[in-house]
């Protein structure tokens, strides 16, 4: 049977004294087990340290993500408040303009409640907050569409107002009104489709509304005639001129000089024969003076 003891000789350098150590086998085995346990413990501690480093990095990343989410939440809250304030301003302006334009009241689609979210908000509510922002944006788009509608209406009204005849075509006095009269040439009853305004020859004749010259010519009975098409069915006639100052296709403005008073055509004296027609139906020009 093999010996269960080991002898170790220890000889210090420079000395002749020899030390003998006797080590039993079970002692070596115990030392080996302790070594294995120690190495295992060191390995486990190394693994724990590495895992803790990974966990710390993950914790740091989560903290940064938490800070970013908190910052995003504050930004979303501020955006929501800004959008709601913009909606309030748009709603007020929309109501004012509709009152001025005498339009129907806007739909009651205002957003209920104002102000940002409560201070203690969970991160799960960021999506809900974004949804609220989208709803406010949709409401703002509706208000903008309403204002575009109002703007279009006002532009039409402005164009209609500019196209509707207003004022006197020249300075003078009325010598023959609109309506049935005895013709100064045949003596028969006949509809006088305009207004005769006497003035000196050469006096200026003005357009009574914006429009485009559709006729500038000498016409039977009318003499030298200017017709302005104002759109929306309105046309005005200026007849018996001594001189026409505009050409066909020319755009004219209200108050612009377009001719000079004369006595051309079927006329008994210097005057302007002024007609207002809507969809080619003669109207009484006195309603537009």
ROMIPA-470556 format. One record per residue (C-alpha): residue number from 0; x, y, z. Coordinates in Angstrom, 2 decimals, always signed. Layout:
N
[node NUM,[X,Y,Z]]
...
***
This chain:
289
[node 0,[+0.00,+0.00,+0.00]]
[node 1,[+1.41,+3.40,-0.99]]
[node 2,[+2.58,+5.68,+1.78]]
[node 3,[+0.00,+8.23,+2.96]]
[node 4,[+2.71,+10.68,+4.03]]
[node 5,[+4.87,+13.07,+1.99]]
[node 6,[+8.14,+14.56,+3.23]]
[node 7,[+9.16,+18.03,+2.07]]
[node 8,[+12.76,+19.12,+2.57]]
[node 9,[+13.25,+22.87,+2.89]]
[node 10,[+16.87,+24.07,+2.52]]
[node 11,[+17.27,+27.87,+2.92]]
[node 12,[+19.79,+29.43,+0.52]]
[node 13,[+23.17,+29.96,+2.10]]
[node 14,[+22.33,+27.70,+5.03]]
[node 15,[+23.16,+24.07,+5.71]]
[node 16,[+20.25,+23.63,+8.03]]
[node 17,[+17.59,+21.41,+6.47]]
[node 18,[+13.98,+21.52,+7.52]]
[node 19,[+11.76,+18.54,+7.06]]
[node 20,[+8.04,+18.87,+6.68]]
[node 21,[+5.83,+15.84,+6.75]]
[node 22,[+2.48,+16.32,+5.04]]
[node 23,[-0.23,+13.73,+5.20]]
[node 24,[-2.29,+12.86,+2.12]]
[node 25,[-5.57,+14.05,+3.58]]
[node 26,[-3.93,+17.42,+4.24]]
[node 27,[-3.03,+17.72,+0.56]]
[node 28,[-6.51,+16.72,-0.38]]
[node 29,[-7.93,+19.32,+1.96]]
[node 30,[-5.65,+21.97,+0.47]]
[node 31,[-6.71,+20.95,-3.03]]
[node 32,[-10.38,+21.19,-2.10]]
[node 33,[-9.80,+24.58,-0.50]]
[node 34,[-8.01,+25.71,-3.65]]
[node 35,[-10.87,+24.59,-5.84]]
[node 36,[-13.38,+26.32,-3.58]]
[node 37,[-11.27,+29.47,-3.57]]
[node 38,[-10.98,+29.47,-7.35]]
[node 39,[-14.71,+28.85,-7.63]]
[node 40,[-15.43,+31.67,-5.24]]
[node 41,[-13.17,+34.01,-7.19]]
[node 42,[-14.85,+32.99,-10.44]]
[node 43,[-18.29,+33.57,-8.99]]
[node 44,[-17.25,+36.96,-7.62]]
[node 45,[-15.83,+37.89,-11.04]]
[node 46,[-19.08,+36.83,-12.72]]
[node 47,[-21.15,+38.81,-10.20]]
[node 48,[-18.97,+41.86,-10.74]]
[node 49,[-19.40,+41.62,-14.51]]
[node 50,[-23.15,+41.11,-14.12]]
[node 51,[-23.37,+44.09,-11.79]]
[node 52,[-21.53,+46.20,-14.34]]
[node 53,[-24.03,+45.14,-17.01]]
[node 54,[-26.93,+45.87,-14.66]]
[node 55,[-25.48,+49.28,-13.83]]
[node 56,[-25.12,+50.08,-17.52]]
[node 57,[-28.72,+48.99,-18.09]]
[node 58,[-29.85,+51.06,-15.11]]
[node 59,[-27.99,+54.08,-16.47]]
[node 60,[-29.63,+53.56,-19.87]]
[node 61,[-33.04,+53.26,-18.28]]
[node 62,[-32.46,+56.43,-16.29]]
[node 63,[-31.51,+58.30,-19.45]]
[node 64,[-34.60,+56.91,-21.20]]
[node 65,[-36.70,+57.94,-18.21]]
[node 66,[-35.29,+61.46,-18.36]]
[node 67,[-35.90,+61.63,-22.12]]
[node 68,[-39.50,+60.44,-21.67]]
[node 69,[-40.05,+63.00,-18.94]]
[node 70,[-38.68,+65.73,-21.19]]
[node 71,[-40.85,+64.52,-24.06]]
[node 72,[-43.90,+64.53,-21.80]]
[node 73,[-43.25,+68.15,-20.80]]
[node 74,[-42.80,+69.11,-24.45]]
[node 75,[-46.00,+67.34,-25.45]]
[node 76,[-47.87,+69.03,-22.61]]
[node 77,[-46.60,+72.45,-23.73]]
[node 78,[-47.50,+71.70,-27.36]]
[node 79,[-50.98,+70.68,-26.30]]
[node 80,[-51.42,+73.91,-24.34]]
[node 81,[-50.11,+76.00,-27.26]]
[node 82,[-52.44,+74.24,-29.69]]
[node 83,[-55.40,+74.80,-27.40]]
[node 84,[-54.57,+78.49,-27.09]]
[node 85,[-54.33,+78.74,-30.86]]
[node 86,[-57.69,+77.02,-31.14]]
[node 87,[-59.25,+79.54,-28.75]]
[node 88,[-57.89,+82.46,-30.81]]
[node 89,[-59.08,+80.89,-34.06]]
[node 90,[-62.52,+80.26,-32.60]]
[node 91,[-62.82,+83.86,-31.40]]
[node 92,[-61.70,+85.27,-34.75]]
[node 93,[-64.00,+82.88,-36.58]]
[node 94,[-67.00,+84.00,-34.53]]
[node 95,[-66.19,+87.70,-34.99]]
[node 96,[-65.80,+87.42,-38.74]]
[node 97,[-69.00,+85.40,-39.07]]
[node 98,[-70.90,+88.06,-37.16]]
[node 99,[-69.44,+90.77,-39.40]]
[node 100,[-70.27,+88.76,-42.51]]
[node 101,[-73.75,+87.90,-41.17]]
[node 102,[-73.09,+84.20,-41.58]]
[node 103,[-74.48,+81.31,-39.57]]
[node 104,[-72.78,+80.51,-36.29]]
[node 105,[-69.96,+77.92,-36.49]]
[node 106,[-70.52,+74.38,-35.35]]
[node 107,[-70.08,+73.73,-31.65]]
[node 108,[-66.93,+71.66,-32.05]]
[node 109,[-64.72,+73.42,-29.53]]
[node 110,[-62.45,+71.31,-27.41]]
[node 111,[-63.72,+70.73,-23.89]]
[node 112,[-61.42,+71.95,-21.13]]
[node 113,[-58.14,+73.79,-21.27]]
[node 114,[-54.81,+73.44,-19.53]]
[node 115,[-52.04,+70.84,-19.50]]
[node 116,[-52.14,+67.32,-18.07]]
[node 117,[-51.92,+66.68,-14.30]]
[node 118,[-48.48,+66.68,-12.76]]
[node 119,[-48.51,+62.99,-11.82]]
[node 120,[-48.83,+61.37,-15.22]]
[node 121,[-47.70,+57.83,-15.96]]
[node 122,[-45.67,+57.12,-19.03]]
[node 123,[-48.52,+55.04,-20.43]]
[node 124,[-50.45,+58.29,-20.88]]
[node 125,[-47.98,+59.77,-23.37]]
[node 126,[-49.83,+58.00,-26.17]]
[node 127,[-53.12,+59.38,-24.90]]
[node 128,[-51.58,+62.85,-24.72]]
[node 129,[-50.44,+62.54,-28.33]]
[node 130,[-53.98,+61.51,-29.27]]
[node 131,[-55.32,+64.66,-27.61]]
[node 132,[-52.81,+66.74,-29.58]]
[node 133,[-54.00,+65.11,-32.80]]
[node 134,[-57.60,+65.93,-31.87]]
[node 135,[-56.72,+69.57,-31.22]]
[node 136,[-54.88,+69.75,-34.52]]
[node 137,[-57.94,+68.37,-36.28]]
[node 138,[-60.08,+71.02,-34.58]]
[node 139,[-57.62,+73.72,-35.68]]
[node 140,[-57.78,+72.42,-39.24]]
[node 141,[-61.58,+72.70,-39.10]]
[node 142,[-61.29,+76.30,-37.90]]
[node 143,[-58.85,+77.10,-40.66]]
[node 144,[-61.20,+75.56,-43.21]]
[node 145,[-63.99,+77.70,-41.77]]
[node 146,[-61.85,+80.81,-42.11]]
[node 147,[-60.98,+79.89,-45.69]]
[node 148,[-64.69,+79.56,-46.37]]
[node 149,[-65.31,+82.96,-44.80]]
[node 150,[-62.43,+84.46,-46.75]]
[node 151,[-63.86,+83.09,-49.97]]
[node 152,[-67.27,+84.49,-49.08]]
[node 153,[-65.82,+87.90,-48.28]]
[node 154,[-63.80,+87.90,-51.50]]
[node 155,[-66.97,+87.13,-53.44]]
[node 156,[-68.79,+89.89,-51.59]]
[node 157,[-65.94,+92.30,-52.30]]
[node 158,[-65.96,+91.34,-55.97]]
[node 159,[-69.74,+91.66,-56.08]]
[node 160,[-69.58,+95.05,-54.38]]
[node 161,[-66.96,+96.23,-56.87]]
[node 162,[-69.07,+94.87,-59.75]]
[node 163,[-72.34,+96.42,-58.61]]
[node 164,[-72.88,+99.86,-60.19]]
[node 165,[-72.78,+102.74,-57.74]]
[node 166,[-72.82,+106.50,-58.24]]
[node 167,[-73.41,+108.95,-61.07]]
[node 168,[-71.71,+108.46,-64.44]]
[node 169,[-71.38,+112.24,-64.84]]
[node 170,[-72.32,+115.48,-63.10]]
[node 171,[-75.57,+116.91,-64.41]]
[node 172,[-79.33,+116.84,-64.06]]
[node 173,[-81.83,+114.18,-65.04]]
[node 174,[-83.86,+115.13,-68.10]]
[node 175,[-85.61,+111.79,-68.63]]
[node 176,[-86.21,+109.02,-66.13]]
[node 177,[-86.41,+105.25,-66.47]]
[node 178,[-89.79,+103.86,-67.52]]
[node 179,[-92.55,+104.37,-70.07]]
[node 180,[-92.53,+107.72,-71.91]]
[node 181,[-93.52,+109.34,-75.17]]
[node 182,[-90.65,+109.02,-77.62]]
[node 183,[-89.25,+112.48,-78.52]]
[node 184,[-88.86,+111.25,-82.10]]
[node 185,[-91.99,+109.19,-82.86]]
[node 186,[-94.31,+110.40,-80.08]]
[node 187,[-95.31,+106.83,-79.28]]
[node 188,[-95.25,+105.29,-75.82]]
[node 189,[-92.06,+103.38,-75.36]]
[node 190,[-89.97,+102.03,-72.50]]
[node 191,[-87.03,+104.26,-71.77]]
[node 192,[-84.47,+101.72,-70.57]]
[node 193,[-82.09,+104.15,-68.92]]
[node 194,[-81.59,+107.55,-67.39]]
[node 195,[-80.76,+110.70,-69.39]]
[node 196,[-78.34,+112.99,-67.54]]
[node 197,[-77.76,+116.35,-69.23]]
[node 198,[-74.25,+117.85,-69.08]]
[node 199,[-72.05,+120.04,-71.21]]
[node 200,[-70.34,+118.51,-74.22]]
[node 201,[-66.90,+117.16,-73.31]]
[node 202,[-67.72,+116.64,-69.64]]
[node 203,[-66.15,+113.42,-68.28]]
[node 204,[-68.13,+110.16,-68.17]]
[node 205,[-67.06,+107.76,-65.41]]
[node 206,[-67.46,+104.01,-65.01]]
[node 207,[-69.73,+103.32,-62.07]]
[node 208,[-68.16,+99.93,-61.21]]
[node 209,[-65.14,+97.77,-61.97]]
[node 210,[-65.34,+95.71,-65.10]]
[node 211,[-64.14,+95.01,-68.62]]
[node 212,[-65.15,+97.02,-71.68]]
[node 213,[-67.26,+94.76,-73.88]]
[node 214,[-68.27,+97.38,-76.48]]
[node 215,[-66.74,+100.67,-77.58]]
[node 216,[-68.30,+101.64,-80.88]]
[node 217,[-70.87,+103.71,-82.67]]
[node 218,[-74.23,+101.95,-82.46]]
[node 219,[-77.60,+102.81,-84.10]]
[node 220,[-79.61,+105.13,-81.86]]
[node 221,[-76.95,+105.09,-79.12]]
[node 222,[-74.36,+107.01,-81.11]]
[node 223,[-70.92,+106.55,-79.61]]
[node 224,[-71.44,+103.87,-77.00]]
[node 225,[-69.36,+102.26,-74.25]]
[node 226,[-70.61,+99.09,-72.53]]
[node 227,[-68.82,+97.75,-69.45]]
[node 228,[-69.33,+94.15,-68.30]]
[node 229,[-68.95,+94.03,-64.50]]
[node 230,[-69.55,+90.33,-63.96]]
[node 231,[-72.26,+88.75,-61.83]]
[node 232,[-74.67,+89.59,-64.69]]
[node 233,[-74.22,+93.39,-64.39]]
[node 234,[-73.58,+95.62,-67.42]]
[node 235,[-73.72,+99.40,-67.79]]
[node 236,[-74.29,+101.45,-70.96]]
[node 237,[-72.95,+104.97,-71.60]]
[node 238,[-74.38,+106.39,-74.82]]
[node 239,[-74.37,+109.54,-77.02]]
[node 240,[-70.72,+110.24,-76.17]]
[node 241,[-68.71,+112.75,-78.12]]
[node 242,[-65.60,+110.58,-77.65]]
[node 243,[-64.92,+107.09,-76.31]]
[node 244,[-61.67,+106.79,-74.35]]
[node 245,[-61.47,+103.03,-73.79]]
[node 246,[-61.05,+99.97,-76.00]]
[node 247,[-62.79,+96.59,-76.00]]
[node 248,[-61.16,+94.22,-73.53]]
[node 249,[-59.74,+97.01,-71.39]]
[node 250,[-60.19,+96.65,-67.62]]
[node 251,[-61.64,+99.74,-65.94]]
[node 252,[-62.17,+100.76,-62.33]]
[node 253,[-65.03,+102.54,-60.64]]
[node 254,[-64.56,+106.28,-61.08]]
[node 255,[-62.31,+105.91,-64.12]]
[node 256,[-62.97,+108.30,-67.03]]
[node 257,[-64.12,+106.22,-70.00]]
[node 258,[-65.77,+108.76,-72.33]]
[node 259,[-66.86,+112.38,-72.79]]
[node 260,[-70.42,+113.69,-72.90]]
[node 261,[-71.76,+114.32,-76.39]]
[node 262,[-74.83,+114.51,-78.61]]
[node 263,[-74.29,+111.60,-81.02]]
[node 264,[-76.92,+109.15,-82.22]]
[node 265,[-80.64,+109.71,-81.58]]
[node 266,[-80.26,+112.66,-79.22]]
[node 267,[-81.87,+116.08,-78.83]]
[node 268,[-79.04,+117.60,-76.81]]
[node 269,[-75.80,+117.00,-74.98]]
[node 270,[-76.33,+114.28,-72.38]]
[node 271,[-75.42,+110.75,-71.25]]
[node 272,[-77.88,+107.93,-71.70]]
[node 273,[-77.04,+105.63,-68.76]]
[node 274,[-78.39,+102.09,-68.47]]
[node 275,[-77.93,+99.39,-65.83]]
[node 276,[-78.74,+95.83,-66.85]]
[node 277,[-78.78,+92.62,-64.82]]
[node 278,[-78.75,+89.46,-66.92]]
[node 279,[-79.72,+91.73,-69.83]]
[node 280,[-82.83,+93.00,-68.01]]
[node 281,[-82.93,+96.83,-67.74]]
[node 282,[-83.08,+98.15,-64.16]]
[node 283,[-83.89,+101.62,-62.90]]
[node 284,[-80.48,+103.32,-62.60]]
[node 285,[-81.78,+105.57,-59.78]]
[node 286,[-81.47,+102.57,-57.45]]
[node 287,[-77.72,+102.61,-58.06]]
[node 288,[-76.99,+106.33,-57.85]]
***
